[in-house]
Structure formats: structure tokens, C-alpha cells
Amino acid sequence: MKKTNLLFKNLFLVILIIGCSLTVGCSNDTENKIVKEGYIIGYDACSGTTNNGTSYEAGGYYFVSTDLKDTLLTYNFPSGIYNFPVQQQNFSTPAWFPDTYRNSFKVQITYTESTKTQTVYSACPSIILIQNVRASQVIIKSVKKEE
């Protein structure tokens, strides 16, 4: 009886290890995390929320790397790191920050690429000017404010 229990426990352990290595139902903290330094340069005007018409909070932010090779879009940038100059705009997406702020919001981010289930699709309820922005959507794991 003890041999059978030990055999089943070992078999269960092997199945669990194989299942986790295939990312089937297991959380794996060793995801392909990428670290980049750059700037928050604007926001997705279609993804924000209005607080009784008094203020506007963006939902997604655009990040460009310091080497200008990567433009990223994230919908989980933590609040409280910077006070962004965000104004509600119903006519364009994305909304870039004014040039005077372009290099003001420097950060180092650690992120992973968003999966299909994590990807956010925002739509504007008004007429918009569609701009072609090649930005990969990412999930931020950590942010470090750079001075």
C-alpha cells in the first residue's frame, strides 16, 4: 500500500512539473521580463475616464525607449508616480504630451508582452483621427522613476 501511494505521489509530481513547464494552469514568475529605460510620451485618449466632467484620467500610456527603437503601450501604468498633463480629447488617438513635457517623465520599466487575453482594445465613441502608431502592448511588472 505504501509503495502504491509513493508511486501515485511521484506520478502526480511528474505530471505537475510537466504541466507547469508547459504553462498549463500554473503561475510562472520566470516569464520573459524585459527591462527598458525611456519616457512616457502620451496617452490613449480613447481609454480614459471622466470624473463628473471635472477631471480626466487616461487609461493607457505610451512609452518610448531612450534609444527610440521601441514604442510600447500599457494599460496598467501605476498611478502616483507622475502627474501627467492629461486632458480629455475626443478627436485623436493617441494624445501626445506637449513638447515641453516630452522628456519629463523618465522611467525604467520591467514588462512582459501582453497575451491575447490581456490585450486591451479601446474604442472611441466619437469621430477620431486614426494615427498609425506601431506600439506593442505590454503588461508592466515594475516601474522605477528616473531622475
Backbone torsions as a table, in degrees:
resi	resn	phi	psi	omega
1	MET	NA	-41.9	-179.8
2	LYS	-66.2	-35.9	178.4
3	LYS	-64.2	-41.0	-179.6
4	THR	-66.1	-43.2	177.9
5	ASN	-61.9	-42.4	179.2
6	LEU	-64.9	-40.0	178.6
7	LEU	-63.6	-45.1	178.6
8	PHE	-65.4	-38.9	177.9
9	LYS	-64.2	-43.2	178.8
10	ASN	-66.7	-40.8	178.0
11	LEU	-63.1	-42.7	177.5
12	PHE	-62.1	-42.4	179.0
13	LEU	-62.4	-42.8	178.8
14	VAL	-64.1	-43.7	179.0
15	ILE	-63.4	-40.9	178.8
16	LEU	-63.1	-43.9	179.4
17	ILE	-64.2	-44.6	179.0
18	ILE	-64.6	-43.2	179.7
19	GLY	-62.2	-42.2	179.3
20	CYS	-69.3	-34.8	178.9
21	SER	-69.6	-23.6	175.9
22	LEU	-92.4	5.5	-177.5
23	THR	54.1	43.0	176.7
24	VAL	-98.7	98.6	175.1
25	GLY	72.6	13.3	-179.4
26	CYS	-121.2	141.0	176.4
27	SER	-82.7	129.0	-177.5
28	ASN	-124.4	112.0	-177.2
29	ASP	-81.6	2.1	178.8
30	THR	-100.2	39.3	178.1
31	GLU	-61.8	167.2	177.3
32	ASN	-75.5	82.2	-179.9
33	LYS	-83.2	138.5	-178.8
34	ILE	-120.5	139.9	178.4
35	VAL	-113.0	128.9	179.0
36	LYS	-137.5	148.3	173.2
37	GLU	-110.8	138.9	-179.0
38	GLY	-179.9	-152.6	-173.0
39	TYR	-132.8	144.5	168.2
40	ILE	-82.7	121.3	-171.2
41	ILE	-116.9	-5.2	-179.7
42	GLY	175.8	-172.3	-176.2
43	TYR	-144.3	161.4	176.3
44	ASP	-83.8	104.1	-174.8
45	ALA	-64.4	-22.2	-178.2
46	CYS	-82.5	-10.0	-172.0
47	SER	-104.8	3.5	-173.9
48	GLY	-86.5	178.1	178.3
49	THR	-128.5	147.8	178.1
50	THR	-107.9	136.4	178.3
51	ASN	-101.0	91.9	-180.0
52	ASN	51.6	32.8	178.1
53	GLY	74.3	2.5	-176.4
54	THR	-95.3	-30.0	179.6
55	SER	-147.9	162.5	-177.9
56	TYR	-130.2	132.8	178.7
57	GLU	-121.2	123.0	-179.2
58	ALA	-70.2	151.5	177.5
59	GLY	-97.1	-37.0	-178.5
60	GLY	-125.5	146.5	-178.5
61	TYR	-125.0	146.0	176.0
62	TYR	-96.2	138.0	-179.9
63	PHE	-123.6	135.8	172.9
64	VAL	-123.2	135.2	-178.9
65	SER	-71.3	156.0	-177.6
66	THR	-62.7	-27.9	177.5
67	ASP	-85.5	2.9	178.1
68	LEU	61.6	20.8	-179.8
69	LYS	-92.0	-20.7	-176.6
70	ASP	-128.8	132.8	170.2
71	THR	-118.9	124.3	-175.2
72	LEU	-122.8	155.0	176.3
73	LEU	-126.8	130.4	179.1
74	THR	-133.0	143.6	177.5
75	TYR	-109.5	11.1	178.4
76	ASN	-129.1	33.2	175.4
77	PHE	-67.1	127.0	-175.8
78	PRO	-67.1	140.9	178.1
79	SER	-78.3	157.9	175.4
80	GLY	92.1	-7.7	179.0
81	ILE	-78.0	-44.3	177.2
82	TYR	-136.5	155.8	168.9
83	ASN	-99.9	100.3	-176.7
84	PHE	-79.3	147.8	176.2
85	PRO	-81.1	71.6	-174.4
86	VAL	-97.7	128.3	175.1
87	GLN	-127.9	141.4	-179.5
88	GLN	-64.7	130.7	178.2
89	GLN	-132.9	123.0	179.8
90	ASN	-103.1	10.9	-174.1
91	PHE	-117.2	-8.9	-179.9
92	SER	-150.9	152.5	172.5
93	THR	-145.0	126.6	2.9
94	PRO	-81.4	169.7	175.9
95	ALA	-109.9	109.5	-179.3
96	TRP	-81.4	147.1	175.2
97	PHE	-67.8	153.3	176.0
98	PRO	-57.5	151.9	-177.5
99	ASP	-54.0	-31.1	-179.7
100	THR	-64.9	-20.2	179.6
101	TYR	-104.4	-1.9	-169.0
102	ARG	-52.9	-38.0	-179.4
103	ASN	-110.8	23.0	-175.7
104	SER	-87.2	-24.6	-170.3
105	PHE	-112.5	67.9	-176.3
106	LYS	-82.8	133.4	179.9
107	VAL	-144.0	159.5	168.3
108	GLN	-114.9	122.7	-177.8
109	ILE	-117.0	147.3	169.6
110	THR	-113.0	129.4	-173.4
111	TYR	-149.3	168.1	169.9
112	THR	-127.6	155.6	176.1
113	GLU	-69.9	143.0	-179.0
114	SER	-73.6	145.2	175.5
115	THR	-85.0	173.6	179.2
116	LYS	-60.0	-36.5	-179.3
117	THR	-77.0	-21.4	179.4
118	GLN	-90.9	-15.1	-175.6
119	THR	-67.4	135.4	179.3
120	VAL	-100.6	131.9	176.2
121	TYR	-116.4	107.5	-179.3
122	SER	-102.9	143.7	179.7
123	ALA	-129.3	138.0	179.1
124	CYS	-86.0	137.2	178.2
125	PRO	-81.7	0.9	-179.4
126	SER	-125.8	178.6	179.1
127	ILE	-67.9	133.4	-178.7
128	ILE	-130.7	156.7	172.9
129	LEU	-96.8	110.9	-178.4
130	ILE	-78.0	125.5	177.1
131	GLN	-112.0	139.0	-179.4
132	ASN	-81.2	103.5	178.6
133	VAL	-118.8	120.8	178.2
134	ARG	-92.7	90.2	-178.3
135	ALA	-126.2	126.6	174.9
136	SER	-78.6	135.5	177.9
137	GLN	-83.9	133.5	-175.5
138	VAL	-131.4	162.1	174.3
139	ILE	-110.9	118.4	-179.2
140	ILE	-77.1	131.2	176.9
141	LYS	-98.0	-35.0	176.4
142	SER	-157.5	154.7	179.8
143	VAL	-133.3	136.2	174.2
144	LYS	-123.7	121.6	179.3
145	LYS	-72.3	127.3	179.9
146	GLU	-101.4	139.2	178.7
147	GLU	-95.0	NA	NA
